[in-house]
Amino acid sequence: MNTFKTPTLKKVILILLLVGFLFMEFPGVLFFKNMSEPFIFGLPFIYGYILIWWIFMCVVLFIAYRTNWGQGAKAPEKRAQPAKGGEGA
């Protein structure tokens, strides 16, 4: 049996990415396409909605980048051993 556990931060980042992509691509936002109201940050609703999710995704991806999300634990690097006998021997 595999007892591999994904760290909590990695699960949270994955869930936030999935939520962000789902809400960014949500087709229901198109129900507001011919409306001049409401405004978000002075922008029509559809532009403000996409802008908010775009900023959210940038923040989540930046956090994922800073925490090395998606990479396993780094193994200690091996130093190159000098050749025995020196050069020219």
N, C-alpha and C positions, 0 to 999 in steps of 0.2 A: 504494500500500500504506500502511496506517495503522501508524505507528511509535509510537503513543501507549503510554506505559508507566505503569502504576499504581505509585505509590510503595509501598515495602515495608511501611510502617506501615499503610497503608490495606488492603493485602491481609491482613495479620495480624489487624486488627480485624474484617474481614469474615469470615474463617475462624473466629475466636473467637465471633463472634455466631452463625454457623451452627451451630457445635458446641454452644453453649449452648442454642439453641432446640431442636436435635435431642434432646439429652439431657434437657432439661426436659420435653419432650413425649413421651419414649420410653414406649411402652405396656408394655414388658416389666417396668417397675417394679411393675405391678399384680400380678405373681406373688407379691409379698410382702404382699398386702392383708390376709390373715387371720393374720399372724404377729405375735406380741408381742415377738419378738426379731428382729433386733438393734436396738439403740437408737443413735441418733446425737444427741449433745448432750442426752441425756435424753429425746429425742422418739422416737416410733415411727419405724421406718425410712422410710416413705413421706413423712412430714412433714420429717424431717431431710434426706432426699435432695432434695426440692424446695427447702427452705430453702438448702442449699448452692449449688444451681444458680441460685437467685434472687439470692443475694449475688454470685456470679460474674458474672451478667449485669449487675448494678448497677455493679460495678467496671469491666467492659468498656465499658459505655455511658458511664460518667463519663470514662474515658480518651478515648473517641471524641469526647465533647463538648469536652474540654479541648484536643484536637488539631485541632478544627474538621473532623472527619472528614465526608466527603461534600460539602464545599464546594471549589470550585476556588480557585486562587490569586486573591487580591484584586487588582483593578486599582487603580492610584493614583486617588484621588478628585480630581475636577476642582473647582476653586474657581469660584464664580459671579463673572463679570466685571461690574464696575459699568457701568451704562448710560452711554454717552457723552453729553455735553451736560448732565449733571446732571438734577435734578428740576425740573419746571415749565418746561422750555425747549421 
